[in-house]
Amino acid sequence: MRYKVAPPARSCSFLETARTAIPLVPDSEADCCRAIQTATDVTDRETAQEYLVFLQALGLVAESDRGYYRTREDVDRADLARAFEESVFGVDMLLAALGSEPIDTDAAFDAVRDEIPRWERERHADWGPVWRERVTNLLEWAEIFGLAEKTDGGYRHPIKHGTDR
């Protein structure tokens, strides 16, 4: 399953704070969103819900028939990067579009434009700006997880210093 959520990029420490706010015993979505809002500077429920689903996509939170709960596995940045690439829609296409030369967010959006499902396009009267913002958020998360490098000209594949890449 691929999640289409891409909340504004924050930091790995933000994700850990939000994750820690979720109980180990399943709780309702509303209570979990409220917990994220209480533990972080997220002020509205809709954004808290996006982060809750994003935490789920990254394997930091799981869902049962009784609600959401915090997973017990320890994860590092590499685990988050892997889950991000495997579980969030569009990430694999964006990363494939990155090369040694930077691309801007418009070029990155063009790399996923044709793969955006029709029903997603029909959800919004003007879907382009919604998905451009989502692509920008995905690129910023990719940078946080070490999957992309931001430069003055845009984003590129990260340079591995000291390796033959």
C-alpha positions in Angstrom: 0.0 0.0 0.0 1.3 3.4 -0.9 0.2 6.4 1.2 -0.5 9.7 -0.6 0.1 11.9 2.4 2.9 14.4 2.4 2.7 16.8 5.3 5.1 19.8 5.5 8.6 18.6 6.2 9.9 18.9 9.7 12.7 16.9 11.3 13.4 13.4 12.5 13.2 14.8 16.1 9.7 16.1 15.3 8.7 12.7 14.1 10.0 11.1 17.2 8.1 13.6 19.4 4.9 13.0 17.5 5.4 9.2 17.6 6.0 9.3 21.4 2.7 11.1 21.8 0.8 8.2 20.4 0.0 5.6 23.0 1.2 1.9 22.9 -2.4 0.8 23.4 -4.7 1.5 20.4 -6.6 4.8 20.7 -9.0 6.6 18.4 -7.9 8.8 15.5 -9.3 11.9 17.2 -7.4 11.2 20.5 -4.2 10.5 18.6 -4.5 13.7 16.6 -5.1 15.6 19.8 -2.0 13.9 21.3 0.1 15.1 18.4 -1.3 18.6 18.7 -0.5 18.6 22.5 3.1 17.3 22.1 4.1 19.5 19.1 3.3 22.9 17.6 0.7 21.5 15.2 -2.4 23.6 15.8 -5.1 22.1 13.6 -6.6 18.6 13.6 -6.3 18.2 9.8 -2.5 18.7 9.9 -2.2 16.4 12.9 -4.1 13.7 10.9 -1.7 14.1 8.0 1.2 13.6 10.4 -0.5 10.6 12.0 -0.9 8.9 8.6 2.6 9.9 7.7 3.9 8.2 10.9 1.9 5.1 9.8 3.5 5.2 6.4 7.0 5.3 8.0 6.2 2.4 10.3 6.3 4.5 13.4 2.6 4.1 14.1 0.2 1.2 13.2 -3.5 0.9 13.0 -5.8 -1.8 14.3 -9.5 -2.2 14.4 -9.3 -0.4 17.8 -7.3 2.6 16.6 -3.8 3.8 16.2 -0.9 2.8 18.4 2.9 3.4 18.6 5.1 0.7 17.2 7.8 -0.6 19.5 10.6 -1.1 16.9 13.6 1.2 17.0 14.2 2.9 13.7 17.0 5.0 12.4 17.3 7.5 9.6 18.1 4.7 7.1 14.9 2.8 8.2 12.8 5.9 7.8 14.3 6.6 4.3 13.5 3.0 3.2 10.0 3.2 4.5 9.5 6.6 2.9 10.6 5.4 -0.5 8.6 2.1 -0.3 5.4 3.4 1.3 4.8 7.0 0.1 3.3 7.5 -3.3 5.5 9.4 -5.8 8.8 9.1 -3.8 10.2 6.4 -6.0 9.4 8.5 -9.2 10.9 11.6 -7.7 14.1 9.9 -6.7 14.4 8.3 -10.1 14.2 11.8 -11.6 17.1 13.0 -9.5 20.6 12.9 -11.1 23.9 14.7 -10.5 22.5 17.9 -11.8 19.8 19.6 -9.7 16.2 19.8 -10.9 13.7 22.4 -9.6 10.3 21.6 -8.1 8.6 22.2 -11.5 10.7 19.5 -13.2 10.2 17.2 -10.2 6.4 17.8 -10.5 6.6 16.9 -14.2 8.3 13.6 -13.3 5.2 12.5 -11.3 2.4 14.4 -13.1 1.4 11.6 -15.5 1.3 9.0 -12.6 -1.2 11.0 -10.4 -4.4 8.9 -10.4 -7.4 10.4 -12.1 -9.5 10.3 -9.0 -6.8 12.3 -7.2 -7.0 14.9 -10.0 -10.7 15.1 -9.7 -10.7 15.6 -5.9 -9.6 19.3 -6.3 -10.9 21.9 -8.8 -7.3 23.0 -9.4 -5.2 19.9 -8.5 -1.9 21.2 -9.9 -1.0 23.5 -7.0 -2.1 20.8 -4.5 0.3 18.3 -6.0 3.1 20.8 -6.6 3.0 21.5 -2.8 2.9 17.7 -2.2 6.0 17.2 -4.4 7.8 20.0 -2.6 7.0 18.4 0.7 8.2 15.0 -0.6 11.5 16.5 -1.8 12.1 18.2 1.5 11.4 15.0 3.4 13.8 13.2 0.9 16.5 15.7 1.9 15.8 15.1 5.7 16.1 11.3 5.1 19.3 11.7 3.1 17.7 10.6 -0.2 18.2 14.0 -1.9 20.5 16.9 -1.6 19.2 20.5 -1.9 21.3 23.0 -3.8 20.8 26.5 -5.1 19.4 25.0 -8.4 17.0 22.5 -6.8 17.4 18.9 -5.7 19.8 16.3 -6.9 20.9 12.8 -6.0 23.0 13.1 -2.8 26.7 13.0 -3.3 28.4 10.3 -1.3 31.6 11.9 -0.1 34.5 9.5 0.0 32.9 6.7 -2.0 33.1 5.6 -5.6 29.6 6.3 -6.6 
